[in-house]
Amino acid sequence: MRTHAVRLTPGADLKQALQRLTEAHALRAGCILSGVGSLSRARLRMPGAAGEPERFATFDEPTEIVSLAGTLSADGLHIHISLARRDGACVGGHLVSGCIVHTTAELVIGELTEVEFRRPVDPATGYGELSIQPRSFDGD
């Protein structure tokens, strides 16, 4: 496994930065090993049942990232985030664009070198779901 570490500065969009990191390092099978920091604004896709319209929630307030987990690949990112609000209550959901770094976001990304992640559409869910394949070694 290779690792990549980065610190995001105030004003960065967390999801867009993870997408750029995935592209810059040509990640075929990445995973978030650690993610901490704070957001000034958060936008999350909230949980729902299959077939229901997607629901989003926006939090225009300072929050702390208490967990960040997910997979990264050229086919897409699948990341969940949990945030602590000022009163200690936690909210969480699917990371989408619009999560803006407040003071910092410190990320450590693992790159699995023996496999690659793909996201073919699963007819049962209608979403691009994770498929893990042996990595083809084409000179990299």
N, C-alpha and C positions, 0 to 999 in steps of 0.2 A: 504494500500500500504506500502511495505517496501522499503527502499532506500539503495543503496550501493554507496559509494564514493571511488574513487581511483585517485591517481596521477601517471601518467606514466613518466618515466625518459628518458633522451636522448638515442636514439638508438632503442627504442621499436617500434615494428610494431603495429600500431593502430588497425588494423582489427584483427590480431592474438591475441592481448591483450584483445579485446572485446570478442573474441571467448573463450579464457581461463576463463575470468570472468563469462561468461554465463555457462560454464561447472562447474566451481568451486562452484558456488552458485545454481546450478541445476535450472536455470531460465526457467520457463515454459511460462512466458509472461512478458518480459522486454521491457522497453522503455527508450530512452535516454532523460533525463530531461535537462541536460546541458553538453556541451562539448566545452571547449576552450583550446587554446594552440598554438603550432607552429610545423611545419614540416620542415625538411631539404630536404625531397624528397616526392613527392606525385605521386601516380599512381591511376587514376580514370577510371572507365568504363563510357564512354560518352553516352548521350542519342541517341537513334536510333529508327527506326520504326520496328514493328514486322516483322520478317523474314529477316531483314538485318543482315549481319555479325556484331558481336560485335566489337566495336572500343575502344581502350584504349589510354589514353594520360598520359605522364610522364612529371613531372615538377621537374627538378633537380635544385631547388632554394629554399631559405627560403620563407615560406608562413605562414600566420596566419589563424587559424581555426576560421571562423566567424559564422559558424553554423554546427551543427551535429545533425541529426535527424534519428530515425529509430526504428525498432523493433528487439528484440532478443528472440530466443527460441532454444530449442534443435534441432528443425528441420532446423534451419538456421538463419542467420542475414540478414536484409535488411536495409541498412544504406546509407544515402546520406550525402555528405559533401560539404560545400562551403568554398573556400579559397581566401584570399586576397593576391595578389602579391605585390611586392615592389612599383609598380606604382599606387597601389590602385585598379587595375582591379581585378575583381572577376571571378573565375572559379568554376565549381561545377560538380558533377556527383556522380556515385555510388562508394562507398568505396570498394576497393579491397586491397589485400595484397600488400605491397610495400610503404605504407604511413609511413614514419619513423619520429618519434618524434625528434624535434630539441632541445628545452629547456625543455618543459613540455607539458603534456596534462592532464587536470583536468576534470574528468568525474563524473557525478552523474547519476546513473541508477535507475529507478523506477521499482519495481517488483509488478505487478498486481496479487493479491492473489486469486481473485475470478474467473479468467478465465485462459485459456491456449491457446497459439498460435500454430497452425499447419500450414504446408505449402504443401498441396497436389498439384500435378501438375494440372493446369487449362488447359484443352484441347484447349481453345480459345487463350491462350497466349503462351503455351508451357513452362511456368515457374511455379515453386512452389509459389503459391499465398496465401496470408494470409487467414486463416480460424480461427475464434474466437469461442471457445467452453467453456461452463461452466467447471470449474476445478473439476476434480475428486479428492476427498480427501481420500487418501490411507495411512493415518497415518502420514503425514508430517506436 
